[in-house]
Protein backbone atom coordinates (compact mmCIF):
# COMPACT_ATOMS: atom_id res chain seq x y z
CA UNK A 1 0.00 0.00 0.00
CA UNK A 2 1.09 3.56 -0.70
CA UNK A 3 0.71 6.39 1.80
CA UNK A 4 -0.80 9.82 1.21
CA UNK A 5 -1.82 12.96 3.05
CA UNK A 6 -5.53 13.74 2.63
CA UNK A 7 -8.30 15.79 4.19
CA UNK A 8 -12.06 15.26 4.29
CA UNK A 9 -13.14 18.71 5.47
CA UNK A 10 -12.02 22.31 5.10
CA UNK A 11 -10.20 23.54 8.15
CA UNK A 12 -6.96 24.12 10.02
CA UNK A 13 -3.79 22.07 9.39
CA UNK A 14 -5.18 19.56 11.87
CA UNK A 15 -7.55 18.22 9.17
CA UNK A 16 -4.56 16.72 7.31
CA UNK A 17 -4.17 12.98 7.87
CA UNK A 18 -1.75 10.32 6.67
CA UNK A 19 -3.57 7.25 5.34
CA UNK A 20 -2.84 4.14 3.34
CA UNK A 21 -4.08 4.13 -0.26
CA UNK A 22 -3.97 1.53 -3.04
CA UNK A 23 -0.71 1.43 -4.94
CA UNK A 24 -1.08 3.65 -8.02
CA UNK A 25 -1.32 2.09 -11.48
CA UNK A 26 -0.19 3.92 -14.59
CA UNK A 27 -2.89 4.43 -17.22
CA UNK A 28 -2.05 5.09 -20.85
CA UNK A 29 0.28 8.08 -21.08
CA UNK A 30 1.08 7.94 -17.37
CA UNK A 31 3.96 6.77 -15.23
CA UNK A 32 4.13 5.79 -11.58
CA UNK A 33 6.64 7.86 -9.65
CA UNK A 34 8.02 6.92 -6.26
CA UNK A 35 7.88 10.29 -4.53
CA UNK A 36 11.11 11.06 -2.69
CA UNK A 37 10.30 14.72 -1.96
CA UNK A 38 7.17 16.87 -2.16
CA UNK A 39 7.23 20.64 -2.27
CA UNK A 40 4.80 22.47 0.01
CA UNK A 41 3.24 25.57 -1.54
CA UNK A 42 0.98 28.28 -0.08
CA UNK A 43 -1.82 27.25 -2.46
CA UNK A 44 -1.91 23.87 -0.72
CA UNK A 45 -2.76 25.56 2.57
CA UNK A 46 -5.18 28.02 0.97
CA UNK A 47 -7.20 25.20 -0.60
CA UNK A 48 -7.17 23.16 2.61
CA UNK A 49 -8.26 26.17 4.67
CA UNK A 50 -10.94 27.37 2.26
CA UNK A 51 -9.19 30.63 1.37
CA UNK A 52 -9.39 29.52 -2.26
CA UNK A 53 -12.65 27.99 -3.49
CA UNK A 54 -12.75 24.33 -4.44
CA UNK A 55 -15.50 21.81 -5.25
CA UNK A 56 -17.35 20.08 -2.42
CA UNK A 57 -15.33 17.29 -0.81
CA UNK A 58 -16.96 13.95 -1.58
CA UNK A 59 -13.99 11.67 -0.87
CA UNK A 60 -10.59 12.05 0.82
CA UNK A 61 -8.84 14.86 -1.04
CA UNK A 62 -5.11 14.55 -1.79
CA UNK A 63 -2.71 17.45 -1.33
CA UNK A 64 0.25 18.85 -3.22
CA UNK A 65 1.20 19.68 -6.80
CA UNK A 66 5.02 19.62 -6.84
CA UNK A 67 7.41 16.77 -6.19
CA UNK A 68 10.36 14.71 -7.36
CA UNK A 69 11.29 11.06 -7.36
CA UNK A 70 12.04 8.01 -9.46
CA UNK A 71 9.89 6.37 -12.13
CA UNK A 72 8.82 2.88 -11.07
CA UNK A 73 6.41 1.89 -13.87
CA UNK A 74 5.38 3.04 -17.35
CA UNK A 75 1.91 3.09 -18.82
CA UNK A 76 1.17 2.32 -22.46
CA UNK A 77 2.34 4.91 -24.94
CA UNK A 78 5.12 6.36 -22.77
CA UNK A 79 8.41 6.21 -24.67
CA UNK A 80 10.23 9.36 -23.53
CA UNK A 81 10.98 8.06 -20.03
CA UNK A 82 12.35 4.83 -18.57
CA UNK A 83 11.98 3.02 -15.28
CA UNK A 84 14.65 4.40 -12.95
CA UNK A 85 14.64 7.93 -14.36
CA UNK A 86 14.86 10.70 -11.76
CA UNK A 87 12.14 13.26 -12.48
CA UNK A 88 10.58 16.49 -11.23
CA UNK A 89 6.79 16.78 -11.13
CA UNK A 90 4.54 19.75 -11.80
CA UNK A 91 0.76 19.87 -11.37
CA UNK A 92 0.76 16.45 -9.75
CA UNK A 93 -2.53 16.64 -7.81
CA UNK A 94 -1.49 14.65 -4.78
CA UNK A 95 2.29 14.74 -4.42
CA UNK A 96 2.10 14.54 -0.61
CA UNK A 97 2.34 10.78 -1.05
CA UNK A 98 4.79 7.91 -1.29
CA UNK A 99 3.84 7.16 -4.92
CA UNK A 100 1.71 8.75 -7.61
CA UNK A 101 0.47 7.98 -11.12
CA UNK A 102 0.89 11.06 -13.30
CA UNK A 103 0.85 11.97 -17.01
CA UNK A 104 4.35 11.89 -18.44
CA UNK A 105 3.72 15.38 -19.88
CA UNK A 106 3.89 16.69 -16.29
CA UNK A 107 7.44 15.45 -15.76
CA UNK A 108 10.97 16.50 -16.62
CA UNK A 109 14.14 14.51 -16.11
CA UNK A 110 16.50 15.57 -13.34
CA UNK A 111 20.25 15.48 -14.00
CA UNK A 112 22.54 14.26 -11.23
CA UNK A 113 23.53 17.86 -10.50
CA UNK A 114 20.01 18.75 -9.31
CA UNK A 115 18.93 17.35 -5.97
CA UNK A 116 15.58 15.72 -5.39
CA UNK A 117 14.64 18.48 -2.94
CA UNK A 118 15.46 21.13 -5.54
CA UNK A 119 13.39 19.26 -8.11
CA UNK A 120 10.44 19.28 -5.72
CA UNK A 121 10.77 23.05 -5.30
CA UNK A 122 10.45 24.03 -8.96
CA UNK A 123 6.88 23.50 -10.17
CA UNK A 124 4.56 26.20 -8.87
CA UNK A 125 7.09 28.90 -7.91
CA UNK A 126 9.13 28.74 -11.11
CA UNK A 127 6.11 28.11 -13.30
CA UNK A 128 4.26 31.11 -11.89
CA UNK A 129 7.25 33.43 -12.17
CA UNK A 130 8.21 32.31 -15.67
CA UNK A 131 4.68 32.61 -17.02
CA UNK A 132 4.08 36.00 -15.39
CA UNK A 133 7.26 37.48 -16.83
CA UNK A 134 6.55 36.04 -20.28
CA UNK A 135 3.01 37.43 -20.15
CA UNK A 136 4.40 40.84 -19.17
CA UNK A 137 6.93 40.70 -22.00
CA UNK A 138 9.96 41.20 -19.77
CA UNK A 139 13.08 41.48 -21.87
CA UNK A 140 16.53 43.03 -22.07
CA UNK A 141 16.45 46.71 -21.15
CA UNK A 142 13.39 46.49 -18.91
CA UNK A 143 13.51 47.69 -15.32
CA UNK A 144 11.42 45.18 -13.38
CA UNK A 145 10.12 45.79 -9.87
CA UNK A 146 9.32 42.60 -7.93
CA UNK A 147 7.32 43.08 -4.75
CA UNK A 148 8.09 40.25 -2.33
CA UNK A 149 11.36 39.33 -4.00
CA UNK A 150 12.56 37.02 -1.24
CA UNK A 151 9.64 34.59 -1.54
CA UNK A 152 9.86 31.50 -3.71
CA UNK A 153 8.06 33.07 -6.70
CA UNK A 154 9.88 36.36 -6.20
CA UNK A 155 13.29 34.70 -6.18
CA UNK A 156 12.47 32.80 -9.35
CA UNK A 157 11.24 35.98 -11.05
CA UNK A 158 14.42 37.84 -10.11
CA UNK A 159 16.61 35.11 -11.56
CA UNK A 160 14.66 34.69 -14.81
CA UNK A 161 14.57 38.46 -15.41
CA UNK A 162 18.29 38.88 -14.72
CA UNK A 163 19.05 35.99 -17.10
CA UNK A 164 16.99 37.75 -19.77
CA UNK A 165 18.92 41.01 -19.41
CA UNK A 166 16.51 43.08 -17.31
CA UNK A 167 17.45 45.28 -14.37
CA UNK A 168 15.60 44.05 -11.28
CA UNK A 169 14.56 45.93 -8.15
CA UNK A 170 13.14 43.69 -5.44
CA UNK A 171 11.42 44.57 -2.18
CA UNK A 172 12.10 42.55 0.94
CA UNK A 173 13.02 42.83 4.59
CA UNK A 174 16.55 44.15 5.27
CA UNK A 175 17.55 40.74 6.61
CA UNK A 176 17.04 39.34 3.10
CA UNK A 177 18.84 42.05 1.16
CA UNK A 178 22.19 40.25 0.86
CA UNK A 179 20.39 37.25 -0.60
CA UNK A 180 18.56 39.44 -3.12
CA UNK A 181 21.85 41.02 -4.17
CA UNK A 182 23.34 37.56 -4.72
CA UNK A 183 20.44 36.76 -7.05
CA UNK A 184 21.21 39.91 -9.05
CA UNK A 185 18.55 42.31 -7.73
CA UNK A 186 18.76 45.78 -6.24
CA UNK A 187 17.07 45.34 -2.84
CA UNK A 188 14.68 47.85 -1.31
CA UNK A 189 13.00 47.66 2.10
CA UNK A 190 9.22 47.86 2.15
CA UNK A 191 7.39 50.18 4.52
CA UNK A 192 6.96 53.95 4.76
CA UNK A 193 8.88 55.75 2.02
CA UNK A 194 8.91 52.76 -0.33
CA UNK A 195 8.21 54.79 -3.45
CA UNK A 196 11.09 57.20 -2.79
CA UNK A 197 13.51 54.35 -2.08
CA UNK A 198 12.60 52.62 -5.34
CA UNK A 199 13.17 55.80 -7.30
CA UNK A 200 16.52 56.31 -5.57
CA UNK A 201 17.94 52.94 -6.62
CA UNK A 202 16.45 52.91 -10.14
CA UNK A 203 18.95 54.19 -12.70
CA UNK A 204 16.11 54.27 -15.22
CA UNK A 205 12.32 54.44 -14.77
CA UNK A 206 10.59 51.23 -13.76
CA UNK A 207 8.88 49.74 -16.83
CA UNK A 208 7.19 46.61 -15.47
CA UNK A 209 6.00 45.27 -12.11
CA UNK A 210 5.27 41.84 -10.69
CA UNK A 211 3.51 41.91 -7.33
CA UNK A 212 4.16 38.84 -5.19
CA UNK A 213 3.31 40.60 -1.92
CA UNK A 214 -0.27 41.73 -2.33
CA UNK A 215 -0.12 44.70 0.05
CA UNK A 216 -1.88 48.00 -0.58
CA UNK A 217 1.55 49.62 -0.39
CA UNK A 218 2.82 47.43 -3.23
CA UNK A 219 -0.18 48.20 -5.43
CA UNK A 220 0.00 51.95 -4.77
CA UNK A 221 3.72 52.11 -5.54
CA UNK A 222 3.23 50.12 -8.74
CA UNK A 223 0.51 52.44 -10.00
CA UNK A 224 2.66 55.48 -9.24
CA UNK A 225 5.67 54.09 -11.10
CA UNK A 226 4.23 52.53 -14.26
CA UNK A 227 1.64 54.26 -16.41
CA UNK A 228 0.99 51.25 -18.66
CA UNK A 229 -1.31 49.15 -16.47
CA UNK A 230 -0.90 46.22 -18.85
CA UNK A 231 2.67 45.92 -17.56
CA UNK A 232 1.64 45.60 -13.91
CA UNK A 233 0.55 42.20 -12.66
CA UNK A 234 -0.20 40.55 -9.34
CA UNK A 235 -0.21 36.89 -8.35
CA UNK A 236 -1.89 37.67 -5.00
CA UNK A 237 -4.64 40.26 -5.50
CA UNK A 238 -6.58 38.40 -8.18
CA UNK A 239 -10.07 39.21 -6.88
CA UNK A 240 -9.62 43.00 -7.01
CA UNK A 241 -6.89 43.43 -9.63
CA UNK A 242 -9.38 44.60 -12.23
CA UNK A 243 -10.47 47.46 -9.99
CA UNK A 244 -6.91 48.84 -10.26
CA UNK A 245 -6.77 48.21 -14.00
CA UNK A 246 -3.88 45.76 -13.61
CA UNK A 247 -3.42 42.15 -14.65
CA UNK A 248 -3.70 39.10 -12.40
CA UNK A 249 -2.38 35.60 -12.97
CA UNK A 250 -4.17 33.10 -10.73
CA UNK A 251 -3.99 34.43 -7.16
CA UNK A 252 -7.76 34.15 -6.93
CA UNK A 253 -8.33 35.86 -10.27
CA UNK A 254 -11.67 35.06 -11.93
CA UNK A 255 -9.91 35.20 -15.31
CA UNK A 256 -8.43 31.79 -16.21
CA UNK A 257 -4.97 31.43 -17.65
CA UNK A 258 -4.83 31.25 -21.44
CA UNK A 259 -3.56 28.23 -23.33
CA UNK A 260 -0.32 30.10 -23.98
CA UNK A 261 0.09 30.95 -20.30
CA UNK A 262 -0.47 27.32 -19.32
CA UNK A 263 2.12 26.31 -21.91
CA UNK A 264 4.62 28.77 -20.41
CA UNK A 265 4.04 27.26 -16.96
CA UNK A 266 4.82 23.82 -18.36
CA UNK A 267 7.87 25.14 -20.20
CA UNK A 268 9.28 26.52 -16.96
CA UNK A 269 10.02 23.07 -15.50
CA UNK A 270 12.68 21.94 -18.03
CA UNK A 271 13.94 25.52 -18.45
CA UNK A 272 14.56 25.84 -14.71
CA UNK A 273 16.22 22.43 -14.52
CA UNK A 274 18.58 23.46 -17.32
CA UNK A 275 19.49 26.64 -15.45
CA UNK A 276 20.05 24.69 -12.22
CA UNK A 277 22.25 22.21 -14.08
CA UNK A 278 24.32 25.09 -15.47
CA UNK A 279 24.69 26.70 -12.05
CA UNK A 280 22.68 29.74 -13.10
CA UNK A 281 19.70 29.30 -10.79
CA UNK A 282 19.25 28.59 -7.10
CA UNK A 283 16.33 27.34 -5.02
CA UNK A 284 16.34 28.29 -1.37
CA UNK A 285 15.51 25.17 0.60
CA UNK A 286 13.87 25.40 4.01
CA UNK A 287 12.85 22.78 6.57
CA UNK A 288 12.62 19.16 5.45
CA UNK A 289 9.96 17.26 7.36
CA UNK A 290 8.61 13.70 7.31
CA UNK A 291 5.43 13.27 5.26
CA UNK A 292 3.50 12.56 8.46
CA UNK A 293 4.26 16.13 9.59
CA UNK A 294 2.38 17.79 6.72
CA UNK A 295 0.25 19.68 9.23
CA UNK A 296 3.41 21.17 10.72
CA UNK A 297 4.55 22.20 7.24
CA UNK A 298 1.28 24.07 6.73
CA UNK A 299 1.59 25.74 10.12
CA UNK A 300 5.06 26.97 9.18
CA UNK A 301 3.85 28.29 5.82
CA UNK A 302 0.86 30.11 7.27
CA UNK A 303 2.83 31.65 10.13
CA UNK A 304 5.77 32.69 7.96
CA UNK A 305 8.06 31.10 10.54
CA UNK A 306 10.29 29.38 7.99
CA UNK A 307 12.38 30.70 5.13
CA UNK A 308 12.89 28.69 1.98
CA UNK A 309 10.93 25.91 0.32
CA UNK A 310 9.48 23.45 2.83
CA UNK A 311 9.98 19.87 1.66
CA UNK A 312 8.09 16.79 2.81
CA UNK A 313 9.92 13.46 2.73
CA UNK A 314 7.71 10.35 2.28
Number of C-alpha atoms within 10 A of each C-alpha: 11 15 19 25 27 22 20 16 17 17 16 14 18 12 15 25 18 17 15 12 14 10 14 18 17 20 16 13 16 22 28 24 32 25 26 22 31 35 29 26 22 14 16 17 23 16 15 26 17 13 13 13 11 10 5 9 11 8 10 13 16 20 25 23 22 28 36 31 28 21 21 19 18 22 18 11 11 16 10 9 17 14 13 13 16 25 24 33 31 28 18 21 16 22 33 32 29 25 27 28 25 25 19 23 14 18 25 23 20 23 16 9 11 18 17 23 25 23 30 29 30 28 28 26 23 27 25 26 28 28 23 25 22 17 17 17 12 22 18 13 12 20 22 28 31 29 27 23 31 27 19 24 23 26 26 26 30 29 24 25 24 19 16 14 14 19 24 27 25 29 29 22 14 13 9 16 20 13 17 25 14 10 21 19 26 20 26 24 18 19 13 9 11 17 18 10 16 23 14 11 12 16 10 12 13 20 19 25 31 29 25 25 22 17 13 10 16 23 22 13 18 26 16 9 18 17 13 12 15 14 20 26 27 25 22 19 24 20 14 15 23 14 8 12 14 21 25 26 24 18 17 18 19 14 13 12 15 10 9 12 19 14 13 20 24 24 16 22 24 17 16 23 23 16 15 20 16 11 11 14 17 15 19 16 17 13 13 17 17 13 23 20 18 25 19 16 23 24 17 15 20 14 8 9 8 15 15 15 24 26 29 26 21 22
